[in-house]
């Protein structure tokens, strides 16, 4: 499924439940303008708000990315990866993260696996938090993980497993693009 369909799928779930943007804003604590941009502009500032929207609509985050149900093992060839989400540093600002779903098509999954390209960002980023856990492995470059009041720099082959309820931010640690594999778990 092309990334342009994610916002349409969110809108579809919202409309099926006969919810307005104001209803979803009240359930999530997010601004109506943000929710409208989410449905129309296809920009995502972090996974935390997307998770809030999924929960407000009574579904899991991966539902917005799924396009098929498969009973067979899910295999995603490197050459078949498609960018699913691009997270911006802010509206009309450069992309800082590109997410490639590695679980799309497995509808009953409990984890969200991604291959993520992390681009350098000169602006300081705010920390986000959400229920669940995250596991990342650095493939290329250096990654900075701000976790609570601590800062960690990870290189290729390094990994980190952490509770995502603690405010955190993952970004490139220098002026070069970094690449990671990330597995996110969101409890029901």
N, C-alpha and C positions, 0 to 999 in steps of 0.2 A: 504494500500500500504506500503510495507516495505521501510524503510528509504534508502535502497540501490537504489531505483528507482528515488529519487529526482534529483540526478545529471543527470541521463539519461533523465529525463523529461526536465530539463533545456537545455541540449544539443539538444534534439529533437525540442524544440521551436526555438532555435537559428538556427538550420539547416533548419527548415521549411521556415525561413525567409532569407535563404541563406546568413547568417551573419558569419563572421569569429570571432575567439576570439579577434583579433585585433579590429574589428568593435565594439564589445561589450565593450572592454576596453576603446575605445575612447568615447563611449556613457556614460559610467559609471564613468570614472576616476579611475577604478580599474586596477591593474596589470594583465597582461596576465597570469602569473604564478598562481596568485590567482584564476582566472577564470577557469584555467585548473584543479586546485586542487578541485575546487567546483564541476566540472563535474565528475572528476575521483575518488577523495579521499573521498568524502562525509564528508568534515569537514567544519564547519561554524563558523567564529569568532564572528559575531553579526548579528542581523536582518537588520541593516542598509545596508550593502553590498548586502544582498539578495533582499532587496527592490529595490535597484538601478538596479540589474539585471532584476527583474520583470518589472520595468518601461521601461528599455531599450528594452525589448522584447514585450512591449505593453500589458502586462497582470498583474494580481494582484498576490501577493505573494502566496495566497492560492491555486492558480492554480497548483503550483508545488506539492501540497499535495493531491489534489482531486483525487479520483478514481471512483467516481460515482456521478450521479445527482439524487437528491431526492426531490420530491414535498411534502413529508410528513415531520412532525417535525423531527428534527435530535436528536436522543437520543444516547448518548455514555455512556455505563455502565462502572463503574470503573474497572471492571474485563476485559473489552475489550480495554482499552487504550493501544495504541502502541506508542513507542518512534518514533518520526518523524525526529527530528533534534538533533544532539549533537554538541554543540558549544565548541570548544577547546580554550584554552588560547593562542595557537599558534600551528603551525605545529609540530607534534610529542610531544605535551605537553598534560597533562591530561585534561579530559573533565571537564568543569566548569559548564555547563548548559545542561540539557536534557529536550527537549520540547516534550510534548505529545499534538498533535492537538485535540481540542474538536469541531472543525468545519468541519473536513474533511467529504466531501460528500454533503455539501450544497454549490452548485456552485455559487449562486448569493449573497453570504454574503458580507457585508460591514465591518465586524469586523473579527479579527482573535483571537479566544479564545484558550488559552493553559493552561495546567497544567504543571508547570515547577519545576524540581528538581535542586536546586542550591548547588553546591559543594564548600567547602572552597578552596580558592586559595591564595597561599602565595605571588604570584607576583602581583605588582600593575597593574591595568587594565586601559586602555585608555578609554576615554569617547567617546560615539558615539551619533549621532543625525540623525534624519530623520523626514520628514513631518508626522504629525498625532498626535495622543494622545494615552496614555497608562493608564490602570487602573489595579492595582495589589491588591490582598488580600493575606496576609500571613496566611498560614495554619499551618506551623510547623517551629520551629527554629526562628532565628533572621535574618533579611534581612537588608543590608545596601544599601541605595539609595544615590548615589552621583548625585546631580542635580545642574548643574552649579557649583557654588563655595560652595554650601551648602551640608552638609552630614546629613542624617536622618537614624535612626535605628528603624525598625519596628518589632513588635512581633506578635504572633498569634492573629488573629482577626483584626489587624490594616490594613488599606488600604491607598492607595495614588493614586490620579488621576492627571496626569501631561501632559503638552505639550512635545512631544518627539523631537521637533525641538531644545529644549535646550539640550546641551550636558549632557549626563547622563550615569550612569552605575549601574546595579543591581547586587549585589553579596551577598554571605553569610557573616554575620557580625561577625562570630567567627570561631571556629574550627569544628562546627557541620553542617551537611547538613541542608538546609532550603527548604521549599516547598511553592509554591505560585500558585494562579490562576491569570492569566494575560489575559487581553483583549486589543488588539491593534487595532487601527483604522488608516487606511492609506487612505487619501483622493484620489480621482481619479485624 
